[in-house]
Structure formats: C-alpha cells, structure tokens
Amino acid sequence: MKATYFVGNETFEVRECPIPKAVPGTVVVKNYACGVCGTDVHIYHGEPGSAEVHPPVVLGHEYSGVVTEVGEGVNGLQVGDHVTIDPNIYCGECDYCRIGKKQLCRHMEAVGVTMDGGFAEYSLVPAKQALRLNPEVPLEYGAMSEPLACCIHGIDRAEIRVGDTVCVVGGGAIGLLLVQLARLSGASKVVVSEPNAVRREKALELGADLCINPLEEGYYEQYLEFIGGDGADVVIECAGNRAAVHSAFRFAKRGAMILLFSVPSVGATYDLPLFDVFQKELTIRGTFVNPDTHLRAVELINSGRIKIAPILTHTYSLDELPEAIAMQMSAESIKVLVKA
C-alpha cells in the first residue's frame, strides 16, 4: 500500500508498505478521504499536535473509509462497513480521566498524530475508535465527523441558550460548522465576521443572518445595529490570530460568553483587557478536542442536518500532501481533503 509519512522538517515521504493485518480488538480500514486540519499544519511546521508527535508517522486524523478486516473479539463492526475514526485514545487511569475530563488526559494517544492515520491507503485502528456511517452518506462527509465533533464540544462549552445572539469570528471550515450548530442550538441571530468574500457567501448559505467584513469602515456600527444592544450573548473566535481575539472581546456584550476555539500558534499571546472582563463580567473559555461527542457528530451527519458539501473546496492525492497543506493554509480554500 501507499503511505505518506511525515518525517519532520516540513518533509513528507511517500512509501510502499505492507497492508496492515488485524489483531485482536482492531479493524483494518481502507481509507477513503482525510481532511487536512489546522493541527496537521502546526505539526508540519514543527509545532505540537493534540499529543506529542514522533516522526516518522502517517498524519491525518480526520478521515473515513471502509472496513476490510475485523480482528478477533470485535463486535458491532463487519467487513464493508463505512466508518469514521475518532482519533483520540485516553488512558482512563490518570486523574483527569478519573474526574470526567478525559480530553485533558495526561497520556492521550491519537490516530494520525502519535500513530499512523489517514494519509495512507489503509490504516489499523482500535475497533472502539471506528464509528459506523450510514452507507448512503458520502464518505467525504464522514471525514468531517472529527472536526464536527470538536465543534459540538465547543458548542457545549459555549452554553448557547434558545434565543441567544451569537457572533462567530472567522468563516473557515470550523466557523461554518459552528454557524450551523449555533442555529441548531436555538440562536435567534448569528453574525459572522470574516474578511474573505467567498467565505462570507458560504456563511450566509449555511445559516448566518449577517456577515460583516472587519476590514471595511463602519463594520462595527453595522454589527451593533443588527445584533441589537451592545453586542452578542455568545462570541466564538475560530480564526486563530490576535485581530480575531480582539474582535471577539469587542463583539461581546455585558455578561457574554467568549469561547476561544481556534488552535493558535505556540507562544501566541494576547493582552487581556482586564477592565472589560471586570466591567462586562465576561466568561472566557477554551475548548480542546472532542470528548464523547464523536458519536453525536456521526448522528448529525447521518441525519443530513449539517451541510458538508459547501465546505469542501479542494481535493488532493497522497502524492500531493505538501500541496494540500499549502492550500489549506491559503485564503483560497475552506476545507482540503486528501483521497487515498
């Protein structure tokens, strides 16, 4: 089989390897489509992933495929099943796992981060990490289960109440998923702040009520006039830069929840407006990976309640992974897939 290994120093190697064989408790998956995540971009540039990376390793943790072999002792999966992979594997024994915060596990492993993942023709995964997709659901959509699961965890953390106003800062793939989830959560108004015109159009297509360009004069007045009052009840930042974080604080009303969803660069800082936090009585939260939300993501995708097709913009082969990484970093793309 063909596998594209990350070997460090912004370098990939395409290798021919034996197709893995199932062992007890595992399944072999014929990989179909794997999304390029911001975490992959960070790892490519030598920064940490959700867990420590030790090259050479096959990256790719947002993927789907078809089961081709089932190991001994596996129940609930069979050859031919369409599946998506929940990459995060928790130890179940550390203090965080024992207090119900396994996303903070001290010994977390992850398919496509610490062990070989989706940027290959086949993968060997623990059977408990494979969740079945309805066979009529396009496998490309199944590859979006993992980012959707992370977004569901973020929405849980944001605590949107029916009737709340919501502002999403950033209209990339994550922002477009969060727009849809905010609407499903009962938001009365959803505003997106995004400088890219194509992404603003997509946001409107997927349920945003208003899109503003933060680079245009008068955008803030336009925002306040539409949202009403002095800002949104919930602001979700998912662009990963200082300007977006600054906007998140500006868009928040008194008593608002600010969710910092994005994956920033290591060492990135922001000068916290302490008086605003005090005077507005703001709640500021982070969010990390997808504890116990992957099945909910699969159910949403199976139901068709989340629109995936408009988010997928570019497709590459396993031989073109550097180009796929570059495209995911560009303003031209929204979500890039790599197909095995």
Helices and strands as residue ranges (DSSP letters): E 2-8, E 11-16, E 26-35, H 38-44, E 62-70, E 82-85, E 88-89, H 95-98, G 102-104, E 109-110, E 122-126, G 127-129, E 130-132, H 139-142, H 145-158, E 165-169, H 173-184, E 189-193, H 197-205, E 210-212, H 219-227, E 232-237, H 242-251, E 252-260, H 274-280, E 283-286, H 294-303, G 309-311, E 312-317, G 318-320, H 321-329, E 335-339
